[in-house]
Amino acid sequence: MIAAASFTLALAALAVFLRALRPALPSRRRIGPAVLALAAGAALLARPHEDILGGLDGGAYLCMGARLAAEQTPFYTDAFLEDIPPADRPAFLYPYPYDTKYGPEWIRDLATTCTGPWFQPAYSLLLSGVIRGFGLRAALYVVPLFCLAAALLLGRLAFLVTDDPRARWIAPLLVLTCPLVVWQGRFPRPEVIASFFTLAGLCLLLGARDAPRSRLPDLLLAGLAFALAPLFHILAGPVTLLVSIGVYVRLWTGPRRNGVFFIPLAAGFALFLAQTLFWTDTYSLARFVRPLFDRPRILLSLLAALATLIALPLLLRRNRDAPRLDRPLSSRLNLLAGAGLAVVVAGVYAWALLTRPDYSQPPAYHYIHRTDLPSAVSFLSWPVALAALAGAILIFAAPRRFPPPARPALLLLGIPALIIGDIHDLFMTRYFMVSLVPAAVLAITALLTRGLAPAESRRRRALPPLLALLIALPLPARLPLVRVTENRGSLRAFEEIARPVRDSNGRLVVEYSRLGAPFEHLFGIPTLPLDNEHLPDYEQAEHALAEAFSRSPGPPCFFLTPFRTPLSERFTFQLMDRRRIPHQQVLSRRWALPEHVTPRTLSLSLFDMRLSTSAP
């Protein structure tokens, strides 16, 4: 089942990419700049961060991908934890809102130690196929590859927005040389993949051709792309919602075949509900969904109302051969829509400026909040922010310079970019990848190609220096984001430490919980962590381990620590290996751009761990 799901996701990604990109490849005369843009991006992204520890998102997804590849089932029994007396099992858990040892996994039932993923499974499922077919290291290159693909799709979308062939390479060049994209595009996190599906869906939807035979596949694949995007990251949900509303409005005036867009979208929504109810409740939504299934009449009534709502425009409208989905609205409707949108955005911001996200609430509430725009400006730079703002103003102030898809594309990406939430450090800027960065690049490309250096004007010669300025000005203060590769060498070092444990089919006890995740999930070693950050002592854990070892000696056990030689009355320790793993780390700051890079060294000592003959 896991292998089939992984293959299906990969096939869906390939299908929407190839269909959305066609026929967007530049002509032979313009292929050079496009190739240079991709080559520059590939060179910058080819040094993935080795974020393999538990606790943070990147390591969590990677660890669960490896676990799914090994188990080939979503849930498994933790055999080592099962050997521990039930009353003592909490001593090995990390104090998260859910039962877990390191963060990536959710122990659904502590009594039976039934365990599964905590984060949304789509990305881990995709990684599981890569790990099974090409190995662990290949999984680190999945997001950089999607980042390159998303850049190509952004070039296609920029061409639809500007109708200028130069946009096909300008947009990829801008996004792939953005220091923040270079930084986030090398982490094993799913925001870039969610952006990939969002951009593919917009390309398919706004660039669909008039011929019915070619339009139907575009609409179906667009619905599939928008259905998959929120399964990789919830922040793609607002884009999907806005697009669905737009397509529904067009159903009243457009061809009936536009309704096929909702078929894969409905399947994706059903899959999201099933994931929430039966796999993992990452965003604490099950408490809203489960009561509906407990009341079948209410559920059926809601489904019937939704089906009726979608069917009404198909049954009641008279015009069967109306124009394309991206046909411009009348000037009066444009004015009303623009005024209404301005009032809504102004009202939301006026309310949201008074508050910050309440992190004591369930996770879903963290994402329904205004974007911290000052932080966005700080991380992207003032020149980039001003150019994006000027481009957005140009698109709406001079609509005749742009084809019909320009304003819908910017709105569908720009409005969700305003409700990303509180971006308080470099780690949180990963949310910008879903919609804010693509919207900014589209606006800047529009400014360059239709405002400052139009192709039909003598000012077109100003394009290269303008591009060079936009790329170069943000770079000096953000050079660490391009230069540093976090945790470089960690995967190989951890694999070498794990080798003697795996060769002896041993088990492992790890001091400092986050260190245990890669040994258990990436290398398949039964592992128990000791939480040195929150436990006052290890008395309960030591007692439980001693009791388990006495009851069933089993395979050999090892102890790993980043600290000094352990001391215990119940166990003896013999040093087997000691390694120092040097790496660089960008020091994050609250609501500000990082300024410093510090060299750090992780020292790990592996001991043979045996029950003492004089244990009390």
N, C-alpha and C positions, 0 to 999 in steps of 0.2 A: 504493500500500500504506500509506504513512504517513497520508494523508488519511483512508483507510478506518479505520485503527486509531484515529485521533484522534476521528472521529465515533462509533465504537463505544463508546469510553470515555465520551464525553460523554453518549451515549444511556443507557448503563448507569447512570451517576451520576444522571441525571434519573429513570430508572425506579425505582431503589431509594429515592430521596428521596421521590417522590410516593407510592409504595406504603407506605413506612414511616411517613410523616406522616399518612396517612389512617387513621382519622378523628380526627386529633388537634387540629384547629383549635379554638380556644376558642369558647365560645358568644358571642353578641352582647354579653351583659352583661360578659364578661371580655375582650373583644377589645381594649379600650383599653390595659390594662397591657402586653399582648403587643406591640401596635404601638409603644408607647413604648419597650419594651426593644429591639426591632429597630431603631427609629430612632436610639436612643442608640448601639447597636453600629455601625450603618452610618456614623454621623457620626465615630466614633472610628477606624473601619477604612478610611475613604475617603481616607487619606493614605498610600499604600503606600510602603515604603522602596524606593529605587531602587538595589538591590543588583545591579549589572550587571557588576562586575569578575570576572575569573577567580580561581581559588584557593579561594574559599569556595562553600558549597553553593548559595546562592541564585543567584548569577551563573552558576554552572555549569549549573544546570537551565535557566535562561532562555536562555543562549547556545546550548545544545544544542536547545532547542525551536525557536529561530529557524533553526538550521542544518538541522534536519529539515524545517522548513517550506519552506526554499529548495531543498534537495536532493531531497526526496521519496524518499529511500532511506536506510537506516541507516548505510551506509558510503560513503565518498568518498575520492578521492585528493587529497592536499594538493599543489596544483600549484606553489606557491612553494617549498615545502620540496623538491619533486622536482627543482627546478632547481639545488639545492645539491649539490655532490659528496657521495656517500654517506659518505665518511670524516669529513666536516665537519658532518654533520647533528646529531650530539649537542651541538654548541656552541649550538644554538638550543632545547634542551630544558630543562625545569624539573626539578630533582632530586626528583621524586616516586618512589614505589615502582613506578610504571608509566611508560612513555614518553608524555610529553605536553608541549605547549608552554605551556599556561596552567593546566591542571587539569580543565576540562570534558571534553576529548576524550582518547581513548586511541588512540595511534598503534600499531595492532595489528602492523604490519610496517614497520619503519623503512626497509627496502630498497625497498619499493614505495610507501611513505608512505600505505598504506591506513589510514584513520582512522574512528573511530566514537565513540559516547558511552561514558563511563566509568561514570557513575552509572546506577542503575536507570532504564530508559527510559520507564516508564509516564507519569510526570509530564511529561517533555519531550514525549512524544507528544501528550498533552492540550494542552500549550501550543502545539504546532505548529499545531493547527487554529485556535486562537484568534488566533495571530499571522497566519496566512494569511487569516483572514476579517475580522479587526478591527484588525490592526496591533500594533506592539510595545507601545505603552502599555497596551492592553487586557489584555495578559498579566500586568501587574502587579496587576490587580484579581481575578485568578482565585482566589488564596488567600483574600483578604478575603471574596469571595462564598461560598466553601466554609465559611469560618468562621461566617458568618451562618446558612448551611444547617445546619451541625453544631449550632449553638445551638438551632435549632428542633427538631432530632432529640433533643437532650439534654432539651428540655422534654417531648417525647413520652415519652422513657424515664423521666423523673422522675415523670410521671403514672402510668406503669405500676408504678413502685416505691412510690408513696405513695397512689395512688387519690384524690388531691386535685386538683381542677381548677386550683387556684392554682399548682400545680407547673409547669403549661405555660408560665407567664410568669416564675415565680421563677427557674427554672434558666437560661433564656436571659439574664435580667437579670444574674444572678450571674456567668455566664461571660463575657459581653460587656463587663462593667465591671471585670473582673480586669485589672490593669495588665500582668501577664505575657502574658495572651492578646492584649491590645491591641498589645503589642510584637511578639510572634511571629506574630500573625495578619496582619501587614502585610508580612512577608518572603516572597519567592517560593520557599518551601521546601515539601516534600510532607507534613510531619508532620500538618498540619491536615487534609489530604485523606485520609490514612490513618485519622485519627480519625473523619472523616465516614463513611467506609465501615464502620468498626467500630460506630459508634453506629446506623447504619441497619440493619446486620445484627442487632444486639441488639433493636432495636425490632420488626423483622419476626419474629424468632424468639420473643421473649417475649410479643409482643402478637398472635400469630397467632390467628385465630378458629377456633371448633370446626367450622364447616361445611367439609366436605371440598373443595368447589369453590373456596372462597376461601383455604383453608389451603395448598393445593399451590403457588399462585403465591408466597405468602409464604415458604414454605420454599425454593423455587427461587431467589428473589431474595435471601433471606438467605444462602444458599450462595454466590451470586454476589458479594455484598458482602464476605463474609469471604475469598473467593478473591482479590478485587482489593486489599484493604487491604494485605497484605504486599508486593504489587507496587509500591506507592507508598512504603512504608517498612517495613523489616524488623522494627521494634519492634511492628508489629501482628501479627506471627507468633505470639507467645505467646498473644494473645487468641484468634486463630483456632484454635490447637491446643487450648486449654482448651474452647472451644465445641464443637469436633469431638468431644472426649472426652465432653462432656456429652450431646450428641445421640446418640452411640453407646450410652451407658448407657441412654438413654430408648428406644432401639430395642428393648430387651429387654422393655419394659413398655408402650410406646406404640404407636400405629397404624403400620402398615407404610409408609404414605405418608411418614412422617418420613425414610425412607431417601433420598428425592429430594434432600434437602439436600446429599448427598455428590456428586451429579452435577456441578454447577458447581464444587464445591470440588476435585474430582479434575482437572477441566479447568484450573483455576487453578494447581494444583500442577504439572501437566505444563508449563504455560506458564512457570512459575518455573524449572523445570529446563531448558527450552529456552533461556530467557534467559541462564541461567548458563553453558550450554555453547556457545551460538552467538552471543550478543550481547555481554554483558559479565559479568565475574566480579568484581563489586564487593566481595563479601564473602569471596572466596577459598574458595569452596565447590566449585569444579570439580574440585579434586584428590580430593574424596571421591566425586563423582558420576561422573566420567569412567571410573574403573575398572569401575564396574558395567556400562557400555555396552560395555566391552571384553570382558566376560564375560557373554554373553547368557543363559546358563543360570541364573546367579545372579540376574540381573535379572528373568527370567521367574518364577523361584521366589518372589522377593520380591513381585512383583505378584500372583501367584496367592495367596500367603499373605494379602496385604492384602485382596484381593477376598473370600476365604473368611471373613476376620474380619468384614467388613461384612455378608456374606450370612448368617452364622450366626444372628443374632437374628431375621432375616426368615424363616428356614426353620424354626427350632426352637421359637420361643415359641408359646404357645397362645392368648394373649389378643389378639384382633384389634381390639377396640374399646376399648382402654384410654384413660385420660384424656389430657389435653393434655400437651404437652411440659413445661410449667412446673408440673405437679402436684407438691405438696410431698411430700417423702420422709417416711417414718415418723419418729417422735421418736427411736427408737433409732438409726436410720441417720443422722439429723441429728447426734446426739451423737457417733457414731463418726466421721462425716465432719469435724465441727468439731474434734474432738480430733486426728485425723490431720493436718488442715491446720495446726493450731497447732504440732504437733511438727515438721512439715516446714519451716514458715517459721522457727521458732526455730532449727532446725538449720542452715538455709542462712545465716541471719544470724550465728549464732555462728561459722561457718566464714569467711564473707565479711568480717567485721569485721577479720580478721587480715591481709587483703590488699587491694590495689587492682588495677584492671585493668592487664594487661601490654600496653602499646601497641606492644611489639616483635613481638607475635603478630599473625596475620591479623585483619582487621577484625571477623569474626564473633565473636571472643572478647571484644570490647569490650562486647557487648550482653548477655552472660550474667554479670551481676554485680549485687550488691545496689545498690539505689538509695541515693544519698547523701541521706538524709532530712534531716539538718541543713541542707544547702543548699536542699532543697525548702522547709523552713520559712522560711529566710532570704528566699527569693525570693517566696513566697506570703504571708508574714506569720504571726505567732503567732496572732492572732485567727482567721484562716481555718483554720490547721492544727488548732487546738483544736476549732473548730466541726465540722470534717470528722471528727475522731476521735470526738467525742461523737455525731455522727450515725451513724457506723459501729457504735459500741457499741450505740446504741439499736436499730438494725435487727436486730442479732443477739441482744440481750438481751430485746427485747420483740417477738417475731415476730408475735404476734397483732394488733399495730397495723398491720401491713403486708400487702399482698397477696402471693401466692406468688412473683412475679418479683423481689421486693426483694433477697433474699439472693443468688440466682444472678447478678443484674445487678452487684451490688457485688463479688462474688467474681471474676467474669469480667473486670472492669476493675481491681480492686484487686490481685489477685495479680500480673499482669504489671507493674503499677506499682511493684512491689517489686524488679524486676530490670532497671531501666533502665540502671544503671551509674553511673559516677563523673561527677557533674555539677559541673565545677570552675569554670565561669564562665557569664556571661549567654548566650553563644552556645550552650552545651550545653543550656540549659533548653528548647530546642525539643523535646527528647524528652518533656518533661512533657505536651505537647499530646496525645499519642496515648492515654494511659490514665489518668495520675495526675490531671490537672486534671478530666476528666469524672467520675472516681470521687469526687473531693473535692466537686464541685458536687452530685452525687447525694446524698452523705451530708449535706451542709449543708441541702439542700432537705428531706430527710427529717427532720432535726432541727427545722427551722422549722415544717413543716406537721403533723408528728405528735408533736412533743415540746413545743416552746416556745409555739406559737401554732396549735393545732388549730382547724379550721374550725367544729367543733361546740361550742367552748368560748368563754367570754367573753375568753379570752386571745388570740383571733384579732386583736383590735385592736392587739396588740403587734407584729404582723408588719411594718408599715411602718417603725417605728423600729428594729427589729432588722435589717431589710434595709439601712437607711440606715447603721447602725453597721458592718455587715460590709463595705459598699462603701467607706465613708469612712475607716475606721481604717487600712487598708493604703496609702491613696493618698498622703499627704504624702511619705513616704520613697521612693515609687515614681513620683512625678510625671514624672520624665524619660522613663520608659517610655511614658507616654501622650502627652507633649508633643512629643518629638523625632521627626522624620522623617529617618532617616539617608540621606545622599547625595541630598538633594532637589535636583532640577535637573540631575542628572548625565546622564540620558538625552538631554535636549535639547542640553546642552552638547557631549556626545560626538558627537551626530548632526551638529551644526553644524561641528565639527572634521572629521568624516568627509566632509562634502559635497564639498569641492574634490578630494579623493582619488577619490571615487566618480565625480564628473563627468568626470574625466580617465581613468577606468578604470585608475587607478594601483595601485601596490603600496605597502606600508607596512612600515617597520622601527621597532619600538617598544623604547625603553629602559625597563626594568622590566616583567617578564613579564606580571603580572596586568592591566596596562593594555591589552594587545593583544587580549584575548579579545573584548570587545564590538565592536572594529573588524572582526575577522575574522568572527565568528559573527552578530552582530546586524546589521551593515551590509554584509556580504559582500565585504570588502576582503581580498585575499590579504596575509597579515601574517606577519612573523617577529619573535620577541621576542629581546631581549638581556637575559640574567639578571644584572643588576648586583649582586644580593644574594650570589651564590655564585661568579661568575667573577672571577678575579684581574684579567683584562683581556679585551679583545674581539679580540685578535690573530687567533685562528683564525676567528672569525665574520667579521671584516672581509676576511680573505683569501678566504674562501669566497664572500662577496657580490661581491667584486671579480672573481673568476674567473667567477661566474655572469653578471654584467653584461657582461663582455668577450665571453663566448661567445655570448650572445643578449641584446642590449640591451633588447628587449621594451618594455613600457609604462613610463611614468615612475614613479619611486620617490620616496617621501617618508619623512621621519624624524620621529618624535615622542618627546619626552623631557619628564619633569617636572623635569629638572635644568638646568644651564647650557648654553650653546651648545656643541655637540659639536666636537671637534677630531680630525682624522684625516689621515694622509698619503695615503690612498687615495681619499678622497671630499671633495667640497666641499658646503657647506650654505648655503642662502639662506633666511632667515626668511620665512614666509608668514603665520603666524597665531600669536597668543599669547593665551591665555585663563586667567583665574583663576576657579575654581569654588569658591565658599564653601559650607561645609556644617557641620553640627553632628555631633558624635560622642559617644555615651555611653561613658565610660571604664570598661571591664570590670575587675572585680577577681577574684582567685582565691578560690573558695568563699565569696563574699560578694556582697551586693547592691551594684550600682554607686551611687556617691554624686555623681559630678561629670559635667558636660557641658562639653565643650571645643569652641570654634569652630575650625575648620580651613579651610585653603585649599589646593586642588590647583591648581598652576600647570602648564599644558601648553603646549609650544611646538612648532609644526609647521614643518618645514623641507623645502624642495626638496632632494633628495639626488641628486648626480650623481657619476659616476666622474671622478676628477681626471685631467687630461691629463698630470700629472707623477707619477702613481702609480707606486710601485716595482714 
